[in-house]
Amino acid sequence: MSKVERIDVQTRMFDGYARVIIFKDFDLANLTSATTLADILAKGQDCGPITEGSPSWDGDESEIEVLRNTEGGVIRSKDTPGTFAWSCRIPHSKETAVIAGGREHKATSLGDGFTLAEGKPIIGLNPEDMDFRCPIGVLNLTHSELALFPKGAVNFSPGTDDDDLWQYTIKAQGESIKTDNLSTLMFIPLGDDPLKVEATEP
C-alpha cells in the first residue's frame, strides 16, 4: 500500500471565475498585523461580468540561480520567489466606468445639433485616476470561492475588442503580506453567493 496519499483534482484557477470584486473603501494605510478578512470584506463593489476568454494568470514564475564549480558541482543556489498577478476584461457600462475611476460631469447644453439625454450623466476618464491600491478578488460562482489579494495594486484601462465592444482591462498584482489572518493570495470558500439578491415579500 502506498504511504503517500494521492490527490485527484482538476485545475480550476479560472474555471467558474465570473466577477471581479474590488474593495476600494478599505485604505491599505490601515492594514496592520491585526487586520482581519472581516475588516477588508466589509464593503465591496461588483465590477461586472468577466469577458469570456480574457482571464490570464500574469505572475512571474519563481527562479533558482545556481553557482557551480569548474567540475559542475553546486556551490550555492539562490532562490527568487515568484509573484502573483492576473488580468481580465469587463464590458463597459456607466457603473463600471465609475468604478474604474471615472467621474460625472454636469452640462446644461451641448451646443447646436446635440441634445443631452435627460437623467443620463456624462462620464469622464483620466488615466491617472484609474490606478488603485486596495484589496481585490475574483468571485468563482461555480465553486463558491473568492480568490483575494488582500493587498493589491490595481489598474484599469479602456479599450475595444475585435467586435468593437468597449471594455476595461483590469490588471491586479498581489503585494506581499503574511500575518496570522492574511496571506498574499487567499482562496476563501463561501457558503453563499454574496451577489444574490434576496427576495422581498410584497
Short mmCIF file of the C-alpha atoms (twelve columns), coordinates in Angstrom:
data_MODEL
# 
_entry.id   MODEL 
# 
loop_
_atom_site.group_PDB 
_atom_site.id 
_atom_site.type_symbol 
_atom_site.label_atom_id 
_atom_site.label_alt_id 
_atom_site.label_comp_id 
_atom_site.label_asym_id 
_atom_site.label_seq_id 
_atom_site.Cartn_x 
_atom_site.Cartn_y 
_atom_site.Cartn_z 
_atom_site.pdbx_PDB_model_num 
ATOM 1   C CA . MET A 1   0.000   0.000  0.000   1 
ATOM 2   C CA . SER A 2   1.232   3.486  -0.895  1 
ATOM 3   C CA . LYS A 3   2.424   5.650  2.002   1 
ATOM 4   C CA . VAL A 4   1.675   8.837  0.042   1 
ATOM 5   C CA . GLU A 5   -1.921  9.982  -0.206  1 
ATOM 6   C CA . ARG A 6   -2.955  10.616 -3.780  1 
ATOM 7   C CA . ILE A 7   -4.883  13.793 -4.612  1 
ATOM 8   C CA . ASP A 8   -7.213  13.663 -7.614  1 
ATOM 9   C CA . VAL A 9   -8.169  17.207 -8.584  1 
ATOM 10  C CA . GLN A 10  -8.627  19.174 -11.771 1 
ATOM 11  C CA . THR A 11  -7.166  22.605 -12.334 1 
ATOM 12  C CA . ARG A 12  -9.702  25.383 -11.847 1 
ATOM 13  C CA . MET A 13  -7.753  28.609 -11.437 1 
ATOM 14  C CA . PHE A 14  -10.132 30.420 -13.778 1 
ATOM 15  C CA . ASP A 15  -12.853 27.788 -14.117 1 
ATOM 16  C CA . GLY A 16  -16.041 29.452 -12.964 1 
ATOM 17  C CA . TYR A 17  -14.480 32.819 -12.138 1 
ATOM 18  C CA . ALA A 18  -17.199 35.178 -13.231 1 
ATOM 19  C CA . ARG A 19  -16.999 38.511 -11.407 1 
ATOM 20  C CA . VAL A 20  -14.336 40.877 -10.124 1 
ATOM 21  C CA . ILE A 21  -14.999 42.343 -6.663  1 
ATOM 22  C CA . ILE A 22  -12.971 45.393 -5.634  1 
ATOM 23  C CA . PHE A 23  -12.742 46.828 -2.109  1 
ATOM 24  C CA . LYS A 24  -11.762 50.451 -2.754  1 
ATOM 25  C CA . ASP A 25  -13.201 51.657 0.556   1 
ATOM 26  C CA . PHE A 26  -10.525 49.780 2.505   1 
ATOM 27  C CA . ASP A 27  -7.455  52.008 2.889   1 
ATOM 28  C CA . LEU A 28  -4.270  49.917 2.805   1 
ATOM 29  C CA . ALA A 29  -2.716  52.504 5.129   1 
ATOM 30  C CA . ASN A 30  -4.905  50.908 7.819   1 
ATOM 31  C CA . LEU A 31  -3.537  47.430 7.165   1 
ATOM 32  C CA . THR A 32  -1.877  46.008 10.297  1 
ATOM 33  C CA . SER A 33  -0.978  42.623 11.704  1 
ATOM 34  C CA . ALA A 34  -4.390  42.632 13.417  1 
ATOM 35  C CA . THR A 35  -6.418  43.282 10.228  1 
ATOM 36  C CA . THR A 36  -8.952  40.540 9.552   1 
ATOM 37  C CA . LEU A 37  -10.886 39.402 6.496   1 
ATOM 38  C CA . ALA A 38  -13.994 40.927 8.056   1 
ATOM 39  C CA . ASP A 39  -12.285 44.338 8.036   1 
ATOM 40  C CA . ILE A 40  -11.412 44.008 4.339   1 
ATOM 41  C CA . LEU A 41  -14.619 42.445 3.041   1 
ATOM 42  C CA . ALA A 42  -16.954 44.864 4.813   1 
ATOM 43  C CA . LYS A 43  -17.849 46.740 1.623   1 
ATOM 44  C CA . GLY A 44  -17.069 45.608 -1.913  1 
ATOM 45  C CA . GLN A 45  -18.124 46.666 -5.397  1 
ATOM 46  C CA . ASP A 46  -19.023 44.280 -8.202  1 
ATOM 47  C CA . CYS A 47  -17.144 45.280 -11.365 1 
ATOM 48  C CA . GLY A 48  -19.426 43.274 -13.644 1 
ATOM 49  C CA . PRO A 49  -19.088 40.034 -15.627 1 
ATOM 50  C CA . ILE A 50  -15.702 38.893 -16.934 1 
ATOM 51  C CA . THR A 51  -15.433 38.622 -20.723 1 
ATOM 52  C CA . GLU A 52  -15.078 35.018 -21.873 1 
ATOM 53  C CA . GLY A 53  -11.512 34.019 -22.721 1 
ATOM 54  C CA . SER A 54  -9.952  37.124 -21.167 1 
ATOM 55  C CA . PRO A 55  -8.686  35.908 -17.745 1 
ATOM 56  C CA . SER A 56  -4.927  35.415 -17.597 1 
ATOM 57  C CA . TRP A 57  -2.502  34.491 -14.832 1 
ATOM 58  C CA . ASP A 58  0.347   37.009 -15.179 1 
ATOM 59  C CA . GLY A 59  2.527   36.256 -12.153 1 
ATOM 60  C CA . ASP A 60  6.256   35.659 -12.571 1 
ATOM 61  C CA . GLU A 61  7.491   32.137 -12.017 1 
ATOM 62  C CA . SER A 62  9.963   31.540 -9.223  1 
ATOM 63  C CA . GLU A 63  13.581  31.031 -10.245 1 
ATOM 64  C CA . ILE A 64  16.611  29.232 -8.861  1 
ATOM 65  C CA . GLU A 65  20.035  30.586 -9.847  1 
ATOM 66  C CA . VAL A 66  22.814  28.053 -9.399  1 
ATOM 67  C CA . LEU A 67  26.519  28.862 -8.955  1 
ATOM 68  C CA . ARG A 68  28.663  25.870 -9.924  1 
ATOM 69  C CA . ASN A 69  32.347  24.992 -9.621  1 
ATOM 70  C CA . THR A 70  34.502  24.065 -12.587 1 
ATOM 71  C CA . GLU A 71  33.594  20.406 -12.133 1 
ATOM 72  C CA . GLY A 72  29.873  21.108 -12.364 1 
ATOM 73  C CA . GLY A 73  29.110  20.753 -8.675  1 
ATOM 74  C CA . VAL A 74  26.703  23.129 -6.983  1 
ATOM 75  C CA . ILE A 75  28.441  25.713 -4.782  1 
ATOM 76  C CA . ARG A 76  25.379  27.786 -3.974  1 
ATOM 77  C CA . SER A 77  21.809  28.175 -5.148  1 
ATOM 78  C CA . LYS A 78  19.799  31.379 -4.951  1 
ATOM 79  C CA . ASP A 79  16.013  31.217 -4.900  1 
ATOM 80  C CA . THR A 80  13.904  34.108 -6.229  1 
ATOM 81  C CA . PRO A 81  10.235  33.815 -5.237  1 
ATOM 82  C CA . GLY A 82  7.547   34.238 -7.877  1 
ATOM 83  C CA . THR A 83  4.862   36.907 -7.953  1 
ATOM 84  C CA . PHE A 84  1.068   36.734 -8.018  1 
ATOM 85  C CA . ALA A 85  -0.823  38.675 -10.686 1 
ATOM 86  C CA . TRP A 86  -3.797  38.291 -13.004 1 
ATOM 87  C CA . SER A 87  -5.699  40.264 -15.614 1 
ATOM 88  C CA . CYS A 88  -9.067  40.118 -17.352 1 
ATOM 89  C CA . ARG A 89  -11.539 42.296 -19.249 1 
ATOM 90  C CA . ILE A 90  -15.014 43.502 -18.274 1 
ATOM 91  C CA . PRO A 91  -17.609 45.172 -20.548 1 
ATOM 92  C CA . HIS A 92  -18.136 48.925 -20.406 1 
ATOM 93  C CA . SER A 93  -21.116 50.415 -18.615 1 
ATOM 94  C CA . LYS A 94  -21.731 53.644 -16.732 1 
ATOM 95  C CA . GLU A 95  -21.318 51.737 -13.472 1 
ATOM 96  C CA . THR A 96  -18.058 50.043 -14.467 1 
ATOM 97  C CA . ALA A 97  -16.673 53.336 -15.782 1 
ATOM 98  C CA . VAL A 98  -17.254 54.962 -12.385 1 
ATOM 99  C CA . ILE A 99  -15.685 52.011 -10.547 1 
ATOM 100 C CA . ALA A 100 -12.709 52.211 -12.927 1 
ATOM 101 C CA . GLY A 101 -12.059 55.771 -11.744 1 
ATOM 102 C CA . GLY A 102 -14.499 57.789 -13.848 1 
ATOM 103 C CA . ARG A 103 -16.239 60.902 -12.597 1 
ATOM 104 C CA . GLU A 104 -19.516 62.537 -13.508 1 
ATOM 105 C CA . HIS A 105 -19.662 65.902 -15.284 1 
ATOM 106 C CA . LYS A 106 -22.595 68.302 -15.393 1 
ATOM 107 C CA . ALA A 107 -23.767 70.151 -18.502 1 
ATOM 108 C CA . THR A 108 -26.946 72.059 -19.319 1 
ATOM 109 C CA . SER A 109 -26.300 72.414 -23.052 1 
ATOM 110 C CA . LEU A 110 -24.213 70.657 -25.675 1 
ATOM 111 C CA . GLY A 111 -24.445 73.338 -28.334 1 
ATOM 112 C CA . ASP A 112 -26.127 73.241 -31.736 1 
ATOM 113 C CA . GLY A 113 -27.004 69.824 -33.122 1 
ATOM 114 C CA . PHE A 114 -26.620 67.877 -29.873 1 
ATOM 115 C CA . THR A 115 -29.070 67.311 -27.045 1 
ATOM 116 C CA . LEU A 116 -28.261 65.783 -23.696 1 
ATOM 117 C CA . ALA A 117 -30.282 62.716 -22.711 1 
ATOM 118 C CA . GLU A 118 -32.408 63.511 -19.699 1 
ATOM 119 C CA . GLY A 119 -31.174 61.905 -16.489 1 
ATOM 120 C CA . LYS A 120 -28.031 60.484 -18.102 1 
ATOM 121 C CA . PRO A 121 -24.670 61.553 -16.628 1 
ATOM 122 C CA . ILE A 122 -21.568 62.477 -18.598 1 
ATOM 123 C CA . ILE A 123 -18.696 60.209 -17.506 1 
ATOM 124 C CA . GLY A 124 -15.095 61.379 -17.753 1 
ATOM 125 C CA . LEU A 125 -11.987 59.192 -17.527 1 
ATOM 126 C CA . ASN A 126 -8.402  60.184 -16.773 1 
ATOM 127 C CA . PRO A 127 -5.515  57.668 -16.826 1 
ATOM 128 C CA . GLU A 128 -4.077  58.931 -13.541 1 
ATOM 129 C CA . ASP A 129 -7.385  58.212 -11.778 1 
ATOM 130 C CA . MET A 130 -7.520  54.543 -12.821 1 
ATOM 131 C CA . ASP A 131 -4.806  53.152 -10.529 1 
ATOM 132 C CA . PHE A 132 -5.659  51.892 -7.052  1 
ATOM 133 C CA . ARG A 133 -4.019  50.187 -4.098  1 
ATOM 134 C CA . CYS A 134 -6.723  48.171 -2.398  1 
ATOM 135 C CA . PRO A 135 -7.937  44.608 -1.868  1 
ATOM 136 C CA . ILE A 136 -9.380  42.915 -4.952  1 
ATOM 137 C CA . GLY A 137 -10.808 39.473 -5.573  1 
ATOM 138 C CA . VAL A 138 -12.285 37.258 -8.260  1 
ATOM 139 C CA . LEU A 139 -15.551 35.547 -7.401  1 
ATOM 140 C CA . ASN A 140 -15.899 31.944 -8.550  1 
ATOM 141 C CA . LEU A 141 -19.617 31.229 -8.807  1 
ATOM 142 C CA . THR A 142 -19.122 27.622 -9.928  1 
ATOM 143 C CA . HIS A 143 -17.101 26.623 -6.883  1 
ATOM 144 C CA . SER A 144 -18.383 29.304 -4.430  1 
ATOM 145 C CA . GLU A 145 -14.932 30.736 -3.790  1 
ATOM 146 C CA . LEU A 146 -13.309 34.164 -3.633  1 
ATOM 147 C CA . ALA A 147 -9.659  34.436 -4.734  1 
ATOM 148 C CA . LEU A 148 -8.476  37.526 -2.865  1 
ATOM 149 C CA . PHE A 149 -5.434  39.786 -2.937  1 
ATOM 150 C CA . PRO A 150 -5.794  41.496 0.488   1 
ATOM 151 C CA . LYS A 151 -3.070  43.942 -0.531  1 
ATOM 152 C CA . GLY A 152 -3.410  44.663 -4.231  1 
ATOM 153 C CA . ALA A 153 -2.130  47.058 -6.855  1 
ATOM 154 C CA . VAL A 154 -4.921  47.505 -9.409  1 
ATOM 155 C CA . ASN A 155 -5.053  49.212 -12.799 1 
ATOM 156 C CA . PHE A 156 -7.978  49.777 -15.164 1 
ATOM 157 C CA . SER A 157 -7.578  50.763 -18.821 1 
ATOM 158 C CA . PRO A 158 -10.260 51.209 -21.511 1 
ATOM 159 C CA . GLY A 159 -10.118 49.591 -24.923 1 
ATOM 160 C CA . THR A 160 -12.064 47.624 -27.514 1 
ATOM 161 C CA . ASP A 161 -12.066 44.035 -28.715 1 
ATOM 162 C CA . ASP A 162 -12.298 42.610 -32.245 1 
ATOM 163 C CA . ASP A 163 -16.047 43.295 -32.272 1 
ATOM 164 C CA . ASP A 164 -15.527 46.943 -31.285 1 
ATOM 165 C CA . LEU A 165 -17.046 46.348 -27.848 1 
ATOM 166 C CA . TRP A 166 -15.869 48.882 -25.283 1 
ATOM 167 C CA . GLN A 167 -14.229 47.067 -22.378 1 
ATOM 168 C CA . TYR A 168 -11.913 47.685 -19.441 1 
ATOM 169 C CA . THR A 169 -8.790  45.641 -18.865 1 
ATOM 170 C CA . ILE A 170 -8.183  45.049 -15.168 1 
ATOM 171 C CA . LYS A 171 -4.666  44.165 -14.039 1 
ATOM 172 C CA . ALA A 172 -4.131  43.125 -10.430 1 
ATOM 173 C CA . GLN A 173 -0.844  42.461 -8.647  1 
ATOM 174 C CA . GLY A 174 -0.761  40.893 -5.204  1 
ATOM 175 C CA . GLU A 175 1.627   42.700 -2.870  1 
ATOM 176 C CA . SER A 176 3.311   40.527 -0.264  1 
ATOM 177 C CA . ILE A 177 1.594   40.196 3.097   1 
ATOM 178 C CA . LYS A 178 1.928   37.469 5.702   1 
ATOM 179 C CA . THR A 179 0.100   37.793 9.015   1 
ATOM 180 C CA . ASP A 180 -1.917  35.432 11.205  1 
ATOM 181 C CA . ASN A 181 -5.063  36.494 9.332   1 
ATOM 182 C CA . LEU A 182 -3.874  37.289 5.813   1 
ATOM 183 C CA . SER A 183 -1.697  35.934 3.004   1 
ATOM 184 C CA . THR A 184 -0.719  37.444 -0.354  1 
ATOM 185 C CA . LEU A 185 -3.278  35.276 -2.192  1 
ATOM 186 C CA . MET A 186 -6.202  33.719 -0.358  1 
ATOM 187 C CA . PHE A 187 -8.794  31.196 -1.567  1 
ATOM 188 C CA . ILE A 188 -11.892 31.788 0.550   1 
ATOM 189 C CA . PRO A 189 -14.703 29.192 0.395   1 
ATOM 190 C CA . LEU A 190 -18.109 30.851 0.522   1 
ATOM 191 C CA . GLY A 191 -21.310 29.445 1.955   1 
ATOM 192 C CA . ASP A 192 -23.492 31.586 -0.311  1 
ATOM 193 C CA . ASP A 193 -23.334 33.861 -3.362  1 
ATOM 194 C CA . PRO A 194 -22.640 37.386 -2.000  1 
ATOM 195 C CA . LEU A 195 -24.244 38.903 -5.130  1 
ATOM 196 C CA . LYS A 196 -27.515 37.032 -4.748  1 
ATOM 197 C CA . VAL A 197 -30.446 39.404 -4.360  1 
ATOM 198 C CA . GLU A 198 -32.724 38.399 -1.528  1 
ATOM 199 C CA . ALA A 199 -36.383 38.132 -2.481  1 
ATOM 200 C CA . THR A 200 -38.604 40.654 -0.749  1 
ATOM 201 C CA . GLU A 201 -42.132 39.906 0.317   1 
ATOM 202 C CA . PRO A 202 -44.879 42.100 -1.209  1 
# 
